[in-house]
């Protein structure tokens, strides 16, 4: 019995020594690979959610030691407990690039929606060594370095162009490998979370069409209530090859090659009753003088695609279409002026552009070829040719204004003036 007891003690000691030996061979990062509690964090203004480890706590912006040469407006920030590791999502002007140089690649992050978040290491210019060379994937610490989403993660629309994920060590120490792993895990968990809504008689706010973080969804009808920083989804449009048209408070848009009407107030989509032969799609659409015109043929909206379109007029009252002309090379309708419908084809590449024009006369029922435009950057007359080309495209449509958003109030729809920071798809508005 005494032998058995001594033998058992020896076995236990050997097992303990084996376990200690294995632990000694592990890296600190491997030791940290233990189950960690998680919670879901929802950021409404960006319409996304992410999984956050509970040992990362949310902190107020005024509690953060932000880098001295960065001006940011923090949307949210998390700090790993017991460390100076910080993960934040901030509004930041592109001028930050004047003060930092890309130092190394950060591991690629692909989130749940199959969108990449392009973080990289950047170092302050004043801290770069004299013999500095870009380190590629062999990152080495430089004091004051940051990890930033240099392409700006697209939360929804135009405003997101000045927003970015920003990661750094508040004490300007080397960023912990454990913190780095956590950041990768948490940002990889991001998925779109776009709440749905409908417009009621009491609704006041901004309607717009934009792409969101769901890479498969295409363009969506969105609504941002007055005084809110959150965007809601009204519906999905998918792919729209060219600008929708707002006419008498109804949106006319082409999806899947067909013309649809969309009632913003009721959130109802309806197919316009036009008949298209198999394989024929609508390549262009225009509304003028209470008439809808469209060019239909094999798809020719892609780069350098040639067109052979037929011009139709659709009557709103009878809901019938009739052919006006065929064998047209145009893929855009410029406008209607003095009972003449002006059309054009244009494309460009590598600083050059080329365009041909034609017009349809309602008086004679004939198509007339117009002038052509072509030029390249550096040509002596490039600027004047481009101005003539743009004038042709714009001068025949004085009844059209363009916007990127519509204001909804008391069930009235009003186009808003465009600015550089406007969000969303451009919309043509027919002014009666």
Secondary structure, 3 states (H helix, E strand, C coil): CHHHHHHHHHHHHHHHHHHHHHHHHCCHHHHCCCCCCEEEEEEHHHCEEEEEECCEEECCHHHCCCCCCCCEEEEEEEEECCCCEEEEEEEECHHHHHCEEEEEECCCEECCCCCEECEEEEEEHHHCCCCCCCCCCCCCCCCCCEEEECCCCCCCCHHHHHEEEEEEECCCCCCCHHHHHHHHHHHHCCEECCCECCCCCCCCEEEEEEECCCCCCEEEEEEEECCCCCCEEEEEEECCCCCEEEECCEEEEEECCEEEEEECCCCEEEECCCCCCCCCEEEEEEEECCEEEEEEECCCCCCCCCCCEEEEEEECCCCEEEEEEEEECCCEEEEEECCEEEEEEEEEECCEEEEEEEEEECCCCCEEEEEEEEEECCCCCHHHHHHHHHHHHHHCCCCEEEECCEEEECCEEEECCCCCCCCCCCEEEECC
